Amino acid sequence: MLELAFPLTTYRDRLTDVQARMRATGLDAMLVTMPDAVHWLTGVDSVGYLWPQALIVPAQDGGEPLFVTRTTEEPGVDACSWLSHRRFYDISVTDPVQALIEAISDLGFGSARLGIETEAFTMLPSTYQQIVAAFPDATVSDCSYLVPEARLIKTEAELAYQRQAAAIADYAMTIVFENIRPGISELELAGIAAGALGEAGGEHAAIPPMVVSGERSALVHCMAGRRVLGRGDVVCVELAGVVHRYHAVLMRTATVGEPGPRVREVAELQKQSHLAAIDRTAPGVAVHEPEDAARAVLEPAGLHKNRCHRIGYSLGVAYPPGWLEPMTMVQGDPHVFAPGMSFTVEPNLHLPEEGFGLKLGETVECTSSGPRTMSGLDHELFIA
């Protein structure tokens, strides 16, 4: 039975839009290798992207794409995608890159204007070099952002999946907080988070739940370790609910017992900066302005220097190892907020010199009437 998250007409509309974008940029065909882009266009849902594979998309309106992947993936492609043009290679006897080269040649694109995602972990330099060398008459250009840009404005159906994912994330965070106590380890809490996400119907996320505590709470992107929580510890938790691969990210901070005055002070300023940033994600606003708003709160207190990365980025469909889409809330990004965009807002702070860090973030959508957070949790420091 075919398993698709949307009606077939949705995928056809997406393909038509992408093909129009291809023609506008002068492409005859392109190789799509990033798993989120392949899934968004076709429904394919597997970890087959660990080996060379590609969706070869012709630019002509109505042209059918060809998916080239391993024989192992055939049952999943049949079950999860609408594709009728598929080619499978046996990895035990066939060079995967040669399989891609043969498919490009057979489709008549050997001397075409060919797009390749060069900014993709799924396009190894050696693979790229072999493809370019095989087609000296082709004009090769980068198409890394063509499909991601088409995904930035989401439909109501897509946003509905993200809202479901956000509710799952809220549930998991609540369960984690209920289990914070002296003597429990970061790994145990991360396991509880994963279990709660699955219990609520969440799929595997592009990044597993992250839990750091005590002095490790300043290590923003570290995985959970074997450290055992003690009284007075700060505990940072980041996780994501996922529905039909649509992600909703959630970040919160707790303390084991009453926090010290400095932790309280910084947490309050972080909350104010977070709310100020969300307020600047309205339609027509340049995407760097939330960072400006957060800076206005944090800089007078000397905390802007402790902001550890961009304050937000767009997200939606994602696979390991990451969940970012191309819009990022930094100076120089040309995007402007528009209804249908969804993104994180996360003014995370790390103060390693003071022995702690704080996380506060969630998924927000831009509506015609302004920003709306997808999380139902408050923004207060949680005291366990």
Salt bridges, closest charged atoms under 4 A:
ASP17 OD2 - ARG21 NE 3.27
ASP28 OD1 - ARG113 NH2 2.85
ASP36 OD2 - ARG151 NH1 3.36
GLU64 OE2 - ARG12 NH1 2.62
GLU73 OE2 - ARG70 NH2 3.40
ASP78 OD1 - ARG86 NH2 2.19
ASP106 OD2 - ARG87 NH1 2.99
GLU149 OE2 - HIS335 NE2 2.96
GLU156 OE2 - ARG163 NH1 2.64
GLU158 OE2 - ARG14 NH2 3.26
GLU186 OE1 - ARG216 NH2 2.95
GLU203 OE1 - ARG245 NH1 3.47
GLU215 OE2 - ARG227 NE 3.58
ASP233 OD2 - ARG227 NH1 2.66
GLU238 OE1 - LYS359 NZ 2.57
GLU258 OE1 - ARG264 NH2 2.62
GLU265 OE1 - ARG262 NH1 2.94
GLU268 OE1 - LYS271 NZ 3.53
GLU289 OE1 - ARG280 NH2 2.34
GLU291 OE2 - HIS304 NE2 3.85
GLU291 OE1 - ARG307 NH2 2.94
ASP292 OD2 - HIS288 ND1 2.75
GLU299 OE2 - ARG295 NH1 2.94
GLU325 OE2 - ARG151 NH2 3.45
GLU325 OE1 - LYS154 NZ 3.02
ASP333 OD1 - HIS335 ND1 2.52
GLU346 OE1 - HIS309 NE2 3.31
GLU354 OE1 - ARG262 NE 2.88
GLU362 OE1 - ARG252 NH2 3.30
GLU362 OE1 - HIS274 NE2 2.79
GLU362 OE1 - HIS379 NE2 2.73
GLU365 OE2 - ARG163 NE 2.84
GLU365 OE1 - ARG372 NH2 3.42
GLU380 OE2 - LYS271 NZ 2.83
